């Protein structure tokens, strides 16, 4: 009985901590949604969708806020929040060189080291005003990221 109680307390604590950690990202995402012009004129702003592994079929929710990197012309910050498992989430920022095309689209191509010992990964893709499609690849995994503009709450 003691082991069950301990397991339940650990699970509740993990859930509570994962909920708190996401609060800052969630607030920023909600603010980006509220500020997003409609229709979007560029690829900047909030995105919501999912990632899917081609290696093992795992999938999860994915959010991203795209914005020019402050004080670094020619670079963009891709602020991701990815989910996997029951209550596991990871937040990270991927800064890549990018220049918007005349139609407002952005080409995404870059590498980064994921936090938490997940290693290096490479991402390639294209963002238009209303679609974000990319592939990712690392030593242990590869897959797709498919995102759209989030719905605006009424």
FIKOLMI-676765 format. One record per residue (C-alpha): z, x, y. Coordinates in steps of 0.001 Angstrom, whole numbers, plus 524288, in hexadecimal, padded with zeros to 5 digits. Layout:
<pt><up>Z</up><east>X</east><north>Y</north></pt>
...
END
This chain:
<pt><up>80000</up><east>80000</east><north>80000</north></pt>
<pt><up>80340</up><east>80B23</east><north>80938</north></pt>
<pt><up>7F5C4</up><east>81127</east><north>8070D</north></pt>
<pt><up>7EF26</up><east>8042B</east><north>80A40</north></pt>
<pt><up>7F731</up><east>802A6</east><north>816A5</north></pt>
<pt><up>7F3F9</up><east>81094</east><north>81AA1</north></pt>
<pt><up>7E579</up><east>80E44</east><north>81819</north></pt>
<pt><up>7E58A</up><east>801C2</east><north>8201F</north></pt>
<pt><up>7EC7F</up><east>8086E</east><north>82B6B</north></pt>
<pt><up>7E2C9</up><east>813C6</east><north>82AF3</north></pt>
<pt><up>7D738</up><east>80A68</east><north>82AE7</north></pt>
<pt><up>7DCCA</up><east>802A9</east><north>83650</north></pt>
<pt><up>7DF57</up><east>80F1D</east><north>83DF7</north></pt>
<pt><up>7D18D</up><east>8142A</east><north>83B61</north></pt>
<pt><up>7CBE0</up><east>80736</east><north>83FEF</north></pt>
<pt><up>7D444</up><east>8070B</east><north>84C30</north></pt>
<pt><up>7D0AF</up><east>814FD</east><north>84FB3</north></pt>
<pt><up>7C230</up><east>812C9</east><north>84D73</north></pt>
<pt><up>7C2EC</up><east>806B4</east><north>85620</north></pt>
<pt><up>7C9B4</up><east>80E2E</east><north>86114</north></pt>
<pt><up>7C068</up><east>819A9</east><north>860A1</north></pt>
<pt><up>7B4C9</up><east>810A1</east><north>86229</north></pt>
<pt><up>7BAA5</up><east>809E4</east><north>86E05</north></pt>
<pt><up>7B581</up><east>813BC</east><north>877E7</north></pt>
<pt><up>7A7E5</up><east>813AD</east><north>871E5</north></pt>
<pt><up>7A7E4</up><east>804CC</east><north>870E6</north></pt>
<pt><up>7AB9D</up><east>80356</east><north>87F36</north></pt>
<pt><up>7A0DF</up><east>80CD6</east><north>88338</north></pt>
<pt><up>7970F</up><east>805C1</east><north>87AA5</north></pt>
<pt><up>79AD9</up><east>7F872</east><north>88031</north></pt>
<pt><up>79986</up><east>7FDD4</east><north>88E06</north></pt>
<pt><up>78C11</up><east>8035E</east><north>88AC6</north></pt>
<pt><up>787C9</up><east>7F621</east><north>8855E</north></pt>
<pt><up>78C8F</up><east>7EF2C</east><north>891AA</north></pt>
<pt><up>7856C</up><east>7F8F7</east><north>89A7A</north></pt>
<pt><up>778AF</up><east>7F90A</east><north>892AD</north></pt>
<pt><up>76D18</up><east>7F3A9</east><north>89A60</north></pt>
<pt><up>765CA</up><east>7E891</east><north>893BB</north></pt>
<pt><up>75BA7</up><east>7EB48</east><north>88F6B</north></pt>
<pt><up>75E98</up><east>7F9B8</east><north>88DDE</north></pt>
<pt><up>75585</up><east>80262</east><north>895D9</north></pt>
<pt><up>75866</up><east>80EF7</east><north>88E6F</north></pt>
<pt><up>75E71</up><east>813AB</east><north>881B3</north></pt>
<pt><up>76B75</up><east>8161F</east><north>888A5</north></pt>
<pt><up>77718</up><east>80DA8</east><north>88578</north></pt>
<pt><up>77D96</up><east>8077B</east><north>879A7</north></pt>
<pt><up>7780D</up><east>805FF</east><north>86BE6</north></pt>
<pt><up>77D67</up><east>7FF7F</east><north>85FB0</north></pt>
<pt><up>778B2</up><east>8000F</east><north>851A4</north></pt>
<pt><up>77AE4</up><east>8077D</east><north>8451B</north></pt>
<pt><up>778AA</up><east>8140D</east><north>83DAF</north></pt>
<pt><up>77455</up><east>814F4</east><north>82F85</north></pt>
<pt><up>77489</up><east>82073</east><north>8262E</north></pt>
<pt><up>7683D</up><east>822C2</east><north>81E34</north></pt>
<pt><up>77043</up><east>82B61</east><north>814FE</north></pt>
<pt><up>77A8A</up><east>821A8</east><north>81059</north></pt>
<pt><up>7774F</up><east>814B1</east><north>816F4</north></pt>
<pt><up>783D7</up><east>81472</east><north>81EF6</north></pt>
<pt><up>782C8</up><east>80D86</east><north>82BEE</north></pt>
<pt><up>78B5B</up><east>80A53</east><north>83773</north></pt>
<pt><up>78BC4</up><east>80550</east><north>8455F</north></pt>
<pt><up>78727</up><east>80E02</east><north>85065</north></pt>
<pt><up>788A3</up><east>80CFD</east><north>85F0F</north></pt>
<pt><up>78312</up><east>8162C</east><north>86944</north></pt>
<pt><up>78375</up><east>8177E</east><north>877FE</north></pt>
<pt><up>77828</up><east>81F78</east><north>87D73</north></pt>
<pt><up>77915</up><east>8255F</east><north>88AFB</north></pt>
<pt><up>77451</up><east>8312D</east><north>8928D</north></pt>
<pt><up>77DE9</up><east>83C76</east><north>89165</north></pt>
<pt><up>7854C</up><east>83DAD</east><north>89E42</north></pt>
<pt><up>7820B</up><east>84A2C</east><north>8A5B1</north></pt>
<pt><up>77857</up><east>84E7F</east><north>89B38</north></pt>
<pt><up>76A85</up><east>84A0C</east><north>89EB0</north></pt>
<pt><up>7615B</up><east>8487C</east><north>89327</north></pt>
<pt><up>76C3F</up><east>84559</east><north>88972</north></pt>
<pt><up>7716D</up><east>8388E</east><north>88408</north></pt>
<pt><up>77E6F</up><east>83521</east><north>87DC9</north></pt>
<pt><up>77DE5</up><east>82C96</east><north>871B0</north></pt>
<pt><up>78BD6</up><east>82786</east><north>86FFA</north></pt>
<pt><up>78CD4</up><east>82256</east><north>86213</north></pt>
<pt><up>796ED</up><east>81A76</east><north>85AB5</north></pt>
<pt><up>793E8</up><east>819BC</east><north>84C34</north></pt>
<pt><up>79B03</up><east>81226</east><north>841C0</north></pt>
<pt><up>79BFF</up><east>81435</east><north>83321</north></pt>
<pt><up>7A548</up><east>80F9C</east><north>828B1</north></pt>
<pt><up>7AF12</up><east>80502</east><north>82BC9</north></pt>
<pt><up>7B59B</up><east>80A33</east><north>83817</north></pt>
<pt><up>7AFD4</up><east>8179B</east><north>83AA6</north></pt>
<pt><up>7A90C</up><east>81A2A</east><north>84788</north></pt>
<pt><up>7A46F</up><east>8265E</east><north>84E5D</north></pt>
<pt><up>7A123</up><east>8283F</east><north>85CA6</north></pt>
<pt><up>798DE</up><east>8338E</east><north>8614F</north></pt>
<pt><up>78FA5</up><east>83777</east><north>86C34</north></pt>
<pt><up>78293</up><east>83DD5</east><north>86984</north></pt>
<pt><up>77C8B</up><east>8443E</east><north>87591</north></pt>
<pt><up>76DFC</up><east>84702</east><north>87468</north></pt>
<pt><up>7630E</up><east>84B2E</east><north>87D75</north></pt>
<pt><up>75A9E</up><east>83F48</east><north>88076</north></pt>
<pt><up>751B0</up><east>83A76</east><north>88B31</north></pt>
<pt><up>74E10</up><east>82C34</east><north>88CA9</north></pt>
<pt><up>73F9F</up><east>828E9</east><north>88B0C</north></pt>
<pt><up>7386D</up><east>820C8</east><north>89520</north></pt>
<pt><up>73AD2</up><east>8148C</east><north>88CD9</north></pt>
<pt><up>749A6</up><east>816E3</east><north>88CF2</north></pt>
<pt><up>74A49</up><east>81B9B</east><north>87ED8</north></pt>
<pt><up>751C0</up><east>827A9</east><north>87A41</north></pt>
<pt><up>74E9A</up><east>830F8</east><north>86F33</north></pt>
<pt><up>75AD4</up><east>83532</east><north>867EC</north></pt>
<pt><up>75ADA</up><east>8425F</east><north>86129</north></pt>
<pt><up>766AE</up><east>84ADD</east><north>85F52</north></pt>
<pt><up>7714A</up><east>850BA</east><north>856EB</north></pt>
<pt><up>78001</up><east>8500C</east><north>85786</north></pt>
<pt><up>78C44</up><east>85346</east><north>85006</north></pt>
<pt><up>79360</up><east>846DF</east><north>84C05</north></pt>
<pt><up>7A21A</up><east>846AD</east><north>84DE0</north></pt>
<pt><up>7AB4E</up><east>84612</east><north>8425B</north></pt>
<pt><up>7A450</up><east>85049</east><north>83A32</north></pt>
<pt><up>79856</up><east>847DF</east><north>83790</north></pt>
<pt><up>78F5F</up><east>8534E</east><north>83AD6</north></pt>
<pt><up>782A0</up><east>85470</east><north>84257</north></pt>
<pt><up>778BC</up><east>849B3</east><north>84361</north></pt>
<pt><up>76B67</up><east>84807</east><north>8498F</north></pt>
<pt><up>76695</up><east>83B76</east><north>84FB6</north></pt>
<pt><up>758B8</up><east>83797</east><north>85367</north></pt>
<pt><up>7546C</up><east>82ACC</east><north>8594E</north></pt>
<pt><up>74F5D</up><east>822B0</east><north>8646F</north></pt>
<pt><up>755E9</up><east>81906</east><north>86D5E</north></pt>
<pt><up>74E30</up><east>80ED0</east><north>874B3</north></pt>
<pt><up>753DB</up><east>804D7</east><north>87E06</north></pt>
<pt><up>757B9</up><east>7FC05</east><north>872B7</north></pt>
<pt><up>75778</up><east>80401</east><north>86601</north></pt>
<pt><up>75E3F</up><east>8106E</east><north>8615F</north></pt>
<pt><up>75900</up><east>815D1</east><north>8548F</north></pt>
<pt><up>75CBF</up><east>8232F</east><north>84F78</north></pt>
<pt><up>75EAC</up><east>82B31</east><north>8433A</north></pt>
<pt><up>769B8</up><east>8349D</east><north>84070</north></pt>
<pt><up>76AB8</up><east>83FC6</east><north>836E0</north></pt>
<pt><up>77592</up><east>848F4</east><north>832AF</north></pt>
<pt><up>77821</up><east>851AE</east><north>82704</north></pt>
<pt><up>77EC0</up><east>8467E</east><north>81FBA</north></pt>
<pt><up>77819</up><east>83A42</east><north>824E7</north></pt>
<pt><up>76C4D</up><east>83485</east><north>82B9E</north></pt>
<pt><up>76921</up><east>826FE</east><north>83046</north></pt>
<pt><up>76577</up><east>81DE6</east><north>83B3A</north></pt>
<pt><up>76B8B</up><east>8184F</east><north>8477A</north></pt>
<pt><up>76668</up><east>80B36</east><north>84C4D</north></pt>
<pt><up>76BE9</up><east>8057E</east><north>858D1</north></pt>
<pt><up>7688B</up><east>7FAB6</east><north>8626F</north></pt>
<pt><up>76DD2</up><east>7F66D</east><north>86F6D</north></pt>
<pt><up>77AB5</up><east>7EF41</east><north>86DBA</north></pt>
<pt><up>77B6A</up><east>7E0E3</east><north>8708C</north></pt>
<pt><up>781A3</up><east>7DDAA</east><north>87D72</north></pt>
<pt><up>78DE1</up><east>7D544</east><north>87C5F</north></pt>
<pt><up>78D36</up><east>7C8DA</east><north>8842F</north></pt>
END
